[in-house]
């Protein structure tokens, strides 16, 4: 099978991972393009003994880790994502993302990162503890399904966040955002008769600079490369670990995020 056909199904999810790892849509997509270019040029090769999905993530990690420009930045205030990057090493952050968001097994993630399963497990525990202690926020949940909204609220509260409002329609979401001024938004994309979660977020972001996580059953439809795309996605049905990791990464990288009092 040609290389492009073997890798095509996995590229939307690799881009999701790269964006979360780097904290930027621009940097994440550039890192994926650099990996593909290295593969085509023969500077990088896929491990033929591994499944294509594992092999392409491994190749990406090798190529990105070799980039001197992705190292730890200079010291800066804790409220900036650059300072948080110094508090949490790249391998630890990658370990959380690979297992919780990308759903790799410990063995697969360990192979991708060049770590043993035991080392990887320790890195995950340390990374998540650091993120949870560092960050807490006021959250707006935009979701038209009451059960899903309650599940998200319970997970967020357990993680130490304050869910200041839940909204089921576009208009309600915009009104709640203006009234409650959240520090994070979790938004369903399709609100049924209540409108579009994307439209609600677009309106909110005209007034507030806050991180947004979209929740959808079809993440691949938002990672086409043909239009503006979100940096953070949670696929339905979601696991608690996925919510925890994605929320942590979204807050971790946003420059306005500060720990709640």
N, C-alpha and C positions, 0 to 999 in steps of 0.2 A: 504494500500500500504506500502511495506517495506520502512524503513527510507532511505536506499541508493537510491532506485528508486525515491522517492519523492524529494530528494535533488540534485541528479546527474545533472539535467539540469541547476541548478543555481550555481554550484561550479566553473565553469570557470570564471563567472562574479564576484563571491565572491573573487576569487584569484586576479582578476584585481583590485578590490577595496582594498584588503589587501595590495597589492604591492604599490599602489599609496598612501595609508594612511601611510605606514611605510617607503616608499622611497626605498625599497629594495625587489628584487625578493626573496632572501633567507629568509628575516624576514617575508615578507608577506605570503609566502607559509608555513612557520613554524607556523605562527599564525593560519592559516586555519586548518592545521593538528592538532594543539592543541585543537581547538574548536571541531573538529570531534571526537577526542579522548575523550574529556570531555562528549560529547553527548553519545557515546557508553558506557562509564563507568557509566553513570547515574549521573554524577556530574553537568550536565547542561541539561536543557530540552527545547523543542520547545513549543512555545505558540500555542496550538491547535486551538485557535479562529482566528488565522491569516493565511494568505496564506503562503505556504512553503517558498517562496522567502523572504518575510518579516521576517518570523520567524528565518530563518537561519542567516540572517544579524544581527538580534537582538541578537541571541545567540553569534555570533562572537564578536559583540561589547561588550557584557557583559563579555565575557571571556578575551578579549584583554585588556579592561579597568582595569581588576582586576590584570593584570600582572605588578608587581612593576618595571620590567626592561624596560617598555616602557615609563616611565616618562621623564620629561624634563632633558636634559643633562647639563653638566657644561657649563659655559660661554666660548665662543670662537669667533673668528672673524666673521663678518657678511657674509663673502663669503662662509662659511660652512653651510650645511643644518642643522646641529645641532643648530647653532645660530638662524636660521630662525624658527626652531621649538619652540624656546623660545619666539619668537615674535608673534607666532600664536598658540593658544591653540589647542589641539587635537579635542575637540568638534566642534570648528569652521571649522577646516580643514575637518573633517568628514561630516559636514553639507553641505559644497560645493560639495564634492565628491558624496554623496548620492543623491543629487537632480540634479546635473548637468551632472555627468558622468553615474551614475547608474539609473537615471530617476525615482526615487521614488517621490511620491507626498510629499507635506509638511507634511501631516498627517502621512504618512508612515515613512518618515525620522525622524519625531519627536518621533514616537513610538520606532524606532530602537535606538535612542539616549536618550530616556527618557526625551524629551523636549516638551514643547507646540509648536504649530505651530507659534505663535508669537515670542517665544524665538528663534526658529529655523531660522525664516526669518531675525531677527536681527543679528544672528550669521553669516548668509550667507553674508549679506551686509558688515559687519565689516571684515570678512575674505577676501573677494575678494578685497576690498579696500586696505587692508594691502599687499596682494600679488602683486597687480598691481603697487603699489607705490614702492615696494621693488625691483622688477625685471623688466628688459627690456633686449632684446637681439637682435643679428643679426641672421636672420633666412634664411635657405635654404629650399625651397619647392621643393620636387621631386614628380612630378605628370604629367602624360601624357595626361590628359584631360584638355584642356585649360580653360574651364569654371570653373571646380573645383579648378584649380590652382589660378585663379583670385579671386574666392570666399575666398579661404584660405588667399591669400595675403591681401584682403580688411579687413578681420577679424583681422589678425595679426597687421596690421597697426593701426587699430582702437584701439587695445589694447596697443599701444605704442611701438611696436616692429618695427625693420627695416628689411624688406625682401630684402636681399642683392642679391638674385639670385633665379631663377626658372629653373628647369631642367626637361626634359621629357624622358631622357634615362639614362641608367646606366653610360655610359662613360661621358656624359655631367655633370651628378651629381658629379662624382668624380673630374672632372676638375674644376667645379665651387667651390667645397669645398676647393680645394687646393688654388684656386685663391682668394677667398673671406674670407676664414677662419671664418665660421659662429659659433655662440654660441649655436645653436639649429637646428635640422633637423626634418622636417615633411616629411615623405616618404610614398607614395603609395607602395603597395607590388607588384602589377602586372602592369608593364609599357608597356604591349603589346609587340610590336615588338622592343621596346627599352630595353627589358631585365627585370631583376628582381630588385625591389627596395631593397629587402633584401641583394642581392649581392652588390648593390651600397653602402648601409650603412656599410656592413662588410668591404669593401675596405676603406671607409672614416674613420672608427674607428681604422684602423691600423695606421693612422697618427694623429688623433685628439681624445681627450677625451671630448666628448660633448654629451649631452642628445639627445635621438632620440624618436620620436613619430611615430608609424606606423599608417597609415590610410587604412582601409580595409572594404569591405562589409561583410566579414566573420570572425569576431574576434574569434569565437569559434574554428576555425581551427588552430589558433596559440596558443591556451591555452589547449593543450592536455595533458600536463605533461610528454610527451614522447620525448621531444627534447628541446634544448635551446629556450627560449621564451622571447619576449619583455616585458619590465615592463610597457610600456605605449601604449595604443591602442585607436584610435578613430574609431568608426564604421560609415560607410556610410549607408544612408545619415546622415550627422552630423548636430547638432544644434550649433548655435553660443556659447551658454552657455557651451556646452561640450568641444568645442575647447578652450575656455577661461580657464575652470577649469583644463583641462589636460595639457595645456601649462604651466599654473601656477604651477602645481604640479611637472612637469618635471624639470622646472628651479629651483623651490624651493629646490629640494633635491639634485641637482647636485653640487658637491664640487667646481667646477671651475667657477660656475656662479657668475657674478658680474653685478651690475647695469650699463647699458650703460651710457657713458658720455654725 
